[in-house]
Amino acid sequence: MAQGAAGRCVHCPDDGGGRTLADMSTHAKRERLLLADLLEAVGPEAPTLCEGWTARELAAHVVVRERRLDAAGGIVIPALKNRLDRVQAEFAAKPYEELIQLIRTGPPKYSPYSLKQIDEGANAVEFYVHAEDVRRAQPDWTPRELDPVFSDALWSRLEKAARVMGRKSPVGIVLRRPDGQTAVAHKGTPVVTVTGEPGELTLFAHGRQEAAQVELEGDKEASTRALEAKLGI
């Protein structure tokens, strides 16, 4: 029987929200529960791949992003960053168990994230990346095998977003799946080709280069610059 990160049967009703993975009709909903399980398992003070953030702070970020749209704009708008930081700190001060439950139950009905298509479009990749932020920051982490359908979904999103994610790279970057499919993240020379499964390439493109299990082809200096590049949104 499959177990969640906290050792709970992920096919059985959740203690708080009454949801099960069998009920999850989208990748985003499944990744939401997996992220909540991981955050619960590691505890509030565990490190994450998000520089300077503990699990508590990452959980607060996830909650604010979909529940406090008045502040969430600070994620991409510098003028709103102070407000975002203040609101996020307020949520981080809440009981950790409350934050986990807010993630599990999802956004309120007034949030656009409550709409299935928006949730799937905005959160499937977001929650996958943050789940790996939690998983891979732990000393005993193990790779997660993604099902082919989800891998293809991640690749589809990556193909569309690659140029945005790689726009600040100082070198050319080509993302390549093992089957040969490619997506250009940044045009330029010298070129570094990054090969890996869609989930790993997604992490690389989101600025988690050192944690991504990929192979780089290109001269040594260019590869180093690709690894140190500021990638992501």
Salt bridges, closest charged atoms under 4 A:
ASP14 OD1 - ARG8 NH2 3.59
ASP14 OD1 - ARG104 NE 3.32
GLU31 OE2 - ARG30 NE 3.42
GLU31 OE2 - ARG144 NH2 2.58
ASP37 OD1 - ARG8 NH2 2.32
ASP37 OD1 - ARG104 NH2 2.89
GLU40 OE1 - ARG8 NH1 3.12
GLU40 OE1 - ARG104 NH2 2.98
GLU45 OE2 - ARG56 NE 3.87
GLU66 OE2 - ARG32 NH1 2.71
ASP70 OD1 - ARG68 NE 2.83
ASP70 OD2 - ARG83 NH2 2.37
ASP85 OD2 - LYS81 NZ 2.86
ASP119 OD1 - ARG32 NH2 3.37
GLU120 OE2 - ARG157 NH2 3.54
GLU126 OE2 - HIS61 NE2 3.40
GLU126 OE2 - ARG65 NE 3.52
GLU126 OE2 - HIS130 NE2 2.98
GLU132 OE2 - ARG135 NE 3.01
GLU132 OE1 - ARG136 NE 2.74
ASP133 OD2 - HIS130 ND1 2.90
ASP133 OD2 - ARG208 NH2 2.66
ASP147 OD2 - ARG30 NH1 2.82
ASP152 OD1 - ARG177 NH2 3.08
GLU200 OE2 - ARG136 NH2 2.72
GLU217 OE2 - ARG176 NH2 2.52
